[in-house]
Amino acid sequence: MTQEIEDRMRRAARGLDAGDVGSAAAGVAERAGEEGALDVAYARVDSPFGALLVAATERGLVRLAYPDRPEDAVLEELSRRVSARVLEHPGRLDAARRELDDYFEGRRRDFDLDLDLSLVRGFGARVLDITSRIPFGESSTYKEVAEEAGSPRGARAAGNALGANPIPIVVPCHRVLHSGGGLGGYTGGLDRKRWLLDIEGRSSSR
């Protein structure tokens, strides 16, 4: 079915200019969704860090990748680990786009998006679930998150799970710090972690 969809997109693109190609591709993706042949929809969302790649299944948001992560690698991972039926479908990501826009512009503190944590398992999934509930403008520590996830001595493992967080920003791993107050690590780099903590600190004090 995926090969058939790709063939349709190539046929639709022949003889069309760039604008028409985008419209044709969107139409094919829409039909794929209607026919139940689309399991993972993805789109690009503008942000202060550049274009983020966001992807969702019917269960919820499954991936958010920073622009320094090669797009092909992200899509290959989704195809391999979630479903081979992956297509660009911005309409499916409209809610995520709006909420991220609002967050970056200081109009939103909490995300109201369903999440699909199928890219993580076991202890890592528990760590991310706990992290997703850390309130805006507050922070926790790797030790506290590990304890709540059922492993009091698992601070390092919690850090590894957070470092592999497939949905940064929305699952706010930037709010997890070292017990002594140090930043620790961050999947998007420490500059981005500082930036996110800074905008949340300014917004929470308004």
C-alpha positions as CSV (number, residue, x, y, z in Angstrom):
1,M,0.0,0.0,0.0
2,T,2.8,2.4,0.8
3,Q,4.5,1.8,-2.5
4,E,1.1,2.5,-4.3
5,I,0.8,5.8,-2.5
6,E,4.4,6.8,-3.4
7,D,3.6,5.9,-7.0
8,R,0.5,8.1,-6.9
9,M,2.5,11.0,-5.6
10,R,5.1,10.6,-8.4
11,R,2.4,10.5,-11.0
12,A,0.7,13.5,-9.5
13,A,3.9,15.5,-9.6
14,R,4.7,14.9,-13.3
15,G,4.1,18.1,-15.3
16,L,3.3,20.3,-12.3
17,D,5.1,23.3,-11.0
18,A,6.4,23.5,-7.4
19,G,3.2,24.9,-6.0
20,D,1.0,22.3,-7.7
21,V,3.3,19.5,-6.6
22,G,2.7,20.5,-3.0
23,S,-1.0,20.6,-3.5
24,A,-1.0,17.2,-5.3
25,A,1.1,15.6,-2.5
26,A,-1.3,17.0,0.1
27,G,-4.2,15.5,-1.8
28,V,-2.6,12.1,-2.0
29,A,-1.8,12.2,1.8
30,E,-5.4,13.2,2.5
31,R,-6.7,10.3,0.5
32,A,-4.2,7.9,2.2
33,G,-5.6,9.0,5.5
34,E,-9.1,8.4,4.4
35,E,-8.2,5.0,3.1
36,G,-6.5,4.0,6.3
37,A,-3.1,3.8,4.6
38,L,-1.5,6.5,6.8
39,D,-0.2,5.5,10.2
40,V,2.3,8.3,10.9
41,A,1.7,11.9,9.6
42,Y,4.5,14.4,9.8
43,A,5.0,18.1,9.2
44,R,7.5,20.9,9.8
45,V,6.8,23.6,12.4
46,D,8.7,26.9,12.6
47,S,10.3,27.6,15.9
48,P,13.0,29.9,17.4
49,F,15.4,27.0,16.8
50,G,14.5,26.5,13.2
51,A,12.1,24.1,11.6
52,L,11.1,21.3,13.9
53,L,9.9,18.0,12.5
54,V,6.8,16.8,14.3
55,A,5.0,13.5,13.7
56,A,1.9,11.9,15.1
57,T,0.0,8.6,15.0
58,E,-3.7,8.2,15.8
59,R,-2.7,7.8,19.4
60,G,-0.9,11.2,19.6
61,L,2.3,13.0,19.1
62,V,5.1,10.5,18.7
63,R,8.1,12.5,17.6
64,L,9.5,16.0,17.7
65,A,13.0,16.5,16.3
66,Y,15.3,19.5,16.4
67,P,16.6,20.8,13.0
68,D,20.1,19.4,13.6
69,R,18.7,15.9,13.5
70,P,18.6,14.8,9.8
71,E,15.1,14.6,8.6
72,D,15.7,11.4,6.6
73,A,17.1,9.7,9.7
74,V,14.0,10.7,11.7
75,L,11.6,9.4,9.0
76,E,13.6,6.2,8.7
77,E,13.3,5.6,12.5
78,L,9.6,6.2,12.4
79,S,9.2,3.8,9.4
80,R,11.3,1.2,11.1
81,R,10.0,1.4,14.7
82,V,6.4,2.6,14.3
83,S,5.0,1.9,10.8
84,A,6.3,2.0,7.2
85,R,3.1,4.0,6.3
86,V,4.6,7.5,6.9
87,L,3.5,10.5,4.9
88,E,3.8,14.3,5.1
89,H,0.3,15.5,6.2
90,P,0.5,19.0,7.8
91,G,-3.3,19.0,8.5
92,R,-2.9,16.2,11.0
93,L,-0.4,18.3,12.9
94,D,-2.4,21.6,13.1
95,A,-3.1,21.3,16.8
96,A,0.6,20.7,17.6
97,R,1.6,23.6,15.4
98,R,-0.8,26.0,17.1
99,E,0.2,24.9,20.6
100,L,3.9,25.1,19.9
101,D,3.5,28.6,18.4
102,D,1.6,29.7,21.4
103,Y,4.2,28.3,23.8
104,F,7.1,30.0,22.0
105,E,5.2,33.3,22.0
106,G,4.5,33.1,25.7
107,R,0.7,32.5,25.4
108,R,0.7,28.8,26.6
109,R,2.0,27.1,29.7
110,D,0.6,23.6,29.3
111,F,0.3,21.4,26.2
112,D,-3.0,19.8,25.6
113,L,-1.8,17.1,23.1
114,D,-2.2,13.3,23.3
115,L,1.1,11.6,23.4
116,D,2.3,8.3,21.8
117,L,5.3,7.0,23.8
118,S,5.6,3.9,21.6
119,L,9.3,4.8,20.8
120,V,10.2,4.2,24.5
121,R,9.7,1.2,26.8
122,G,9.8,0.2,30.4
123,F,11.6,2.4,32.8
124,G,12.2,5.0,30.1
125,A,8.5,5.3,29.4
126,R,7.8,5.8,33.1
127,V,10.4,8.5,33.3
128,L,8.9,10.4,30.4
129,D,5.4,10.0,31.7
130,I,6.5,11.5,35.1
131,T,8.4,14.2,33.3
132,S,5.4,15.2,31.2
133,R,3.6,16.1,34.4
134,I,6.3,18.6,35.7
135,P,4.4,21.9,35.9
136,F,5.4,24.9,33.8
137,G,8.0,27.1,35.5
138,E,9.0,24.4,37.9
139,S,11.7,21.8,37.9
140,S,12.7,18.4,39.2
141,T,15.9,16.4,39.5
142,Y,17.1,13.2,37.9
143,K,17.1,11.6,41.3
144,E,13.5,12.6,42.1
145,V,12.3,11.4,38.7
146,A,14.1,8.1,39.1
147,E,12.6,7.6,42.5
148,E,9.1,8.3,41.3
149,A,9.7,5.9,38.4
150,G,10.5,3.2,40.8
151,S,14.3,3.2,40.8
152,P,15.7,5.3,43.7
153,R,19.3,4.6,42.5
154,G,18.5,5.1,38.9
155,A,19.4,8.8,38.4
156,R,21.9,8.0,35.7
157,A,19.4,5.7,33.9
158,A,16.8,8.4,34.2
159,G,19.2,10.9,32.6
160,N,19.8,8.4,29.7
161,A,16.1,8.1,29.2
162,L,15.6,11.8,29.2
163,G,18.5,12.2,26.8
164,A,16.7,9.9,24.4
165,N,13.3,11.7,24.8
166,P,11.6,11.5,21.4
167,I,9.2,14.4,22.1
168,P,11.3,17.2,23.7
169,I,9.6,20.5,24.6
170,V,6.2,18.9,24.9
171,V,7.6,16.3,27.3
172,P,9.6,18.9,29.2
173,C,12.9,17.1,29.9
174,H,14.5,20.6,30.1
175,R,12.8,20.9,33.5
176,V,14.9,18.1,35.0
177,L,18.2,19.3,36.6
178,H,21.0,17.9,38.7
179,S,20.4,17.7,42.4
180,G,22.9,20.4,43.0
181,G,21.2,22.8,40.6
182,G,23.4,22.1,37.5
183,L,21.7,21.9,34.1
184,G,22.8,18.3,33.4
185,G,22.4,17.3,29.8
186,Y,19.8,17.9,27.1
187,T,18.9,16.1,23.9
188,G,18.8,19.5,22.0
189,G,22.0,20.9,23.6
190,L,22.5,23.0,26.7
191,D,21.9,26.3,25.0
192,R,18.4,25.2,24.1
193,K,17.8,24.0,27.6
194,R,18.8,27.3,29.0
195,W,16.6,29.2,26.5
196,L,13.5,27.1,27.4
197,L,14.1,27.5,31.1
198,D,14.6,31.2,30.7
199,I,11.4,31.8,28.7
200,E,9.4,29.7,31.2
201,G,11.0,31.6,34.1
202,R,10.0,34.9,32.6
203,S,6.5,33.7,31.7
204,S,5.8,32.2,35.2
205,S,6.8,35.5,36.9
206,R,4.3,37.6,35.0
